[in-house]
Amino acid sequence: MDAKRLLPLAAMEKILKDSGAERVSDTAKVALKDALQELAEKLAETAVKLAGHAGRKTIKAEDIKLAAKS
């Protein structure tokens, strides 16, 4: 799956506008998408390690929440 297509730019615009932005440039949408994608990948990697440490193959919500705290 192409990582460039995981998060739609329309969703990035909605997040920025919901946060108070009146106008959003295309480059800002792409920058937010890239930053969120990178953060999500790091969280996922940490969650996988936490599940593995617990002897599980299944990633649970608790793994994601714990990864986000670290």
N, C-alpha and C positions, 0 to 999 in steps of 0.2 A: 504494500500500500504506500502510496506517495505521501510523505509527511507534509508536503506543501498543501495538500487538499484536506487535511484533517479538520481544520478550523476555518469556517467560512468568514470572509471579510465582513459580511453583513452583521454577523454576531459581534465582531470587534467594534464596529461602529455603534451598535446598540449599547455595548458595555460602556464605551466612552461617553455617549450621549446621556446614558443613565447616571453617569458620574458627574454630569454638569457641563460637558462640552457642547457648545452651540454648533460648531462646524468641525468636521474631522477630515483631514487630508488622507488620500490613499496611502501615502507613505507611513502615516501614523497607524493606520489599520494594519498594515503589513508588519510594522515594528512590534505592535502589541501581539499580533498573532505569533511572530517568531519568539518573543519573550515567553509567552504562555506555553508554547510548544516545548521550549527548552525546559521550563519549570516542570511541566507535566512529565517529561521523559525522566528527569532526575527523581521526581516523586515516585514514579513507577518502578524505577530501578531499586530505590530504597525499599519500597513495599515488597518487591520480589525477594530481596535479601531477608527482610523481616519474616516473611512467610516461610522461607526456607529454613531460617534459624528455628522457627517453631515446628519444623517437621511437616509443613504443609506445602502442597503444590498450588492450592487455591488461594488467591489474593482476596482478603476480606476488607470490608470498610475500615475496620480497626487498623489494618496495616497502612492504609492510605492516610488515615488521621494521624497515626504515630509518625509516619514519614514526614508529614507536613509540619509536625512540631519540631523535628530535628533539623 
